[in-house]
Amino acid sequence: MSTEQIRIYRLDLKEETFSEQDDTVATDEAVCIFVNDEYYRTLIATPTMTKELVVGHLLGEGIINSLEDIKEFEARLLKVYVELHRDVNLDLISMSKVDLITTACGSISAPLQSDQLEGLMVASDVKVDPEEIWGIVRELNLRSEIYHKTGGTHSAMLCTTEGQGIAFAEDVGRHNAVDKVIGAGLLKGVELGGCFLISSGRQSGEIVLKAARSGIPVIASVAGPLKSGIRFADAAGITLICFVRGRRMNIYTGHERISNIMSYSFEVH
């Protein structure tokens, strides 16, 4: 279940009323991931699309490079066991963590410098129509049913550059929602280099890095970017579009992938 009914007391200062009523909240559960029989990480997530979540997370974190790296996948309740065709040094990965309070929902790997993204450069000549971006963001908002009921989730969509939806997910974490749609695309055998990612969450460096490791060339979001997100997008050659609201959008990097952009009147403010 993605939502749960609870009993609350509501205080309305405007109407000066105090009442008891039902409310709907988003549910979250701990998903423990084991890689090659070793504990790797626990994600706090909406208990849906668990396989997509784990596969997308492993790709976005650089643990795997493709679906072919996975030998076996087994989910037992809220524990997931992944066996790879190769060994990975989880101790080394854990040592790369830094003890920082960040904008991420949880720990973050040691911050990358721009020159470390050279190997993750997304070389894609895809074009995306701004009308398609606006339409998909509108669809994202319409499909976010759990958010409309609870106000407690983020959403993400993976689409082709022609606007065809490949995967949609809602989750209590913005990182998890992105992991789920990337994982869904990978499991469906979709060429991620021909897709773009739509998100409801702010675009920090960690989110952009997930797209870069997946080869996704275009990201669009309802929310705003952070400096780290802009820096990573620029270094990785990703088109980053934020504040897609109404009929407007801000293009922070890679404007050359926006089709027909030169047909619009250009102004300098």
KESEKOL-6881 format. One record per residue (C-alpha): residue in three letters; x, y, z. Coordinates in steps of 0.02 Angstrom, whole numbers, plus 50000, padded with zeros to 5 digits. Layout:
<pts>
ALAXYZ...
</pts>
This chain:
<pts>
MET500005000050000SER500655017249952THR499475026750067GLU498655024150235GLN497175031950325ILE497485039450496ARG496435049350619ILE496955067350651TYR496385083250739ARG496255098350623LEU496365115950690ASP495745129550571LEU496315146650630LYS495315155850495GLU493675147250533GLU494095145450718THR493605127150718PHE494345111350795SER493825094550722GLU494265076050717GLN494355068150544ASP495225055650431ASP496795060150335THR497835051050205VAL499725049350224ALA501065041950111THR501865025950175ASP503715022150180GLU504725006650217ALA506555002050236VAL507264992350088CYS508904983750134ILE510044979949987PHE511354966149989VAL512624964849848ASN513574948349829ASP512914943150001GLU513624958850083TYR512554972650157TYR512634987950046ARG511335000950092THR509585004050160LEU508395015050064ILE506835022750142ALA505575021650001THR503775019649950PRO503505000649948THR503154999149760MET504264995349609THR505614988249722LYS506574979549583GLU506564995249475LEU507135005349626VAL508624994049665VAL509184991649485GLY509065010249449HIS509965014449610LEU511405002649573LEU511595010149399GLY511475028049461GLU512755024849597GLY513995016649478ILE513884999349557ILE513344992049390ASN513604998549214SER512194988749131LEU510874975649165GLU512084962249105ASP513124965049264ILE511724957149368LYS511804938249383GLU510354935549504PHE509054946549588GLU507974940749733ALA506764950849840ARG506244943950009LEU504984955050097LEU505954971450110LYS507674963650087VAL508414963049912TYR509874951849865VAL510854955749707GLU512234944649642LEU513384952049512HIS514484943549383ARG515974952449460ASP516634957049631VAL516384974449702ASN517314981949848LEU515894988049958ASP517124992750095LEU517985004549974ILE516305011949925SER515865014450109MET517555022650141SER517165035250003LYS515755042250108VAL516015058950192ASP515225064050355LEU514245078950291ILE512495085750311THR511915087550131THR510375091350028ALA510215072749993CYS508995061150080GLY510365051250167SER512235049550143ILE513155055049988SER514735048949907ALA516265060149914PRO515885075449804LEU516515073949626GLN517475087549540SER516985093049365ASP518525085049286GLN518015068149360LEU516445068649252GLU517425067949090GLY517195049149082LEU515315051549105MET515115064048963VAL513405061348883ALA513745062848697SER512025063448619ASP511345073748475VAL509515070848521LYS508305085348509VAL506785088348618ASP505325099648575PRO504885112348713GLU503045108648684GLU503395090348723ILE504285095248883TRP502825105948938GLY501585092148895ILE502535078648989VAL502725089649144ARG500855092649138GLU500575073749127LEU501785071149273ASN500745082849380LEU499105074549329ARG499755056949364SER500455061149537GLU498935054249627ILE499805049949790TYR500495067749800HIS498765075049772LYS498085064249914THR499525066350037GLY500705080349985GLY502105068550039THR502885061649881HIS503955066049729SER503665060149551ALA504745055949401MET504475050449222LEU505605043149089CYS505085047748912THR505685046548734THR506165062748650GLU504525061248552GLY503575062448716GLN503115044048734GLY503045039148917ILE504115024148964ALA503975023949154PHE503165033849294ALA503475032649481GLU503015041249642ASP504045039549800VAL504325047949967GLY506095051949906ARG506515061949750HIS508075051249725ASN507035035349737ALA505765041249609VAL507185044549486ASP507985027649525LYS506335018749493VAL506035025849319ILE507855023349268GLY507765005449331ALA506125002649239GLY506895008949077LEU508404997749100LEU507324982449135LYS506284986048979GLY507854986748872VAL507605005048826GLU509075014748755LEU509235027948891GLY510305039048780GLY508735042848679CYS507675047748829PHE507385062448941LEU507015062749127ILE505605072749206SER505615075849393SER504615085349522GLY506135087749636ARG507545100249645GLN509035095949537SER510555093449646GLY512215086049592GLU511715068649650ILE510175068249538VAL511135074649386LEU512495061849419LYS511205047749412ALA510685053749240ALA512495055249183ARG512915037449237SER511365031449146GLY511775041048986ILE510185051748992PRO510505068048896VAL509035079048953ILE508285082749124ALA506765093649155SER506025097949324VAL504585107349400ALA505765113049538GLY507375122949535PRO509205117749521LEU510605118949645LYS512325125349596SER513015107649605GLY511675101749484ILE512085115249358ARG513955112049373PHE513775093249350ALA512565095249204ASP513745107149116ALA515255095849146ALA514335080149088GLY513545088148935ILE511765086349000THR510355098248955LEU509605104449119ILE507905112849116CYS507045118449277PHE505535128549336VAL504425121049199ARG502855129649257GLY501435137149158ARG502135140548986ARG503895144949045MET505495135549079ASN507295140049123ILE508685131649022TYR510285131149125THR511405120349015GLY511385112448843HIS510115123748757GLU510685116948588ARG509635101248618ILE508025111448620SER507275110248446ASN506665125948357ILE507365137048493MET507995149748366SER506215152348304TYR505795161648465SER506125180148483PHE507725182548581GLU507855195948716VAL509225200948837HIS508685207549007
</pts>
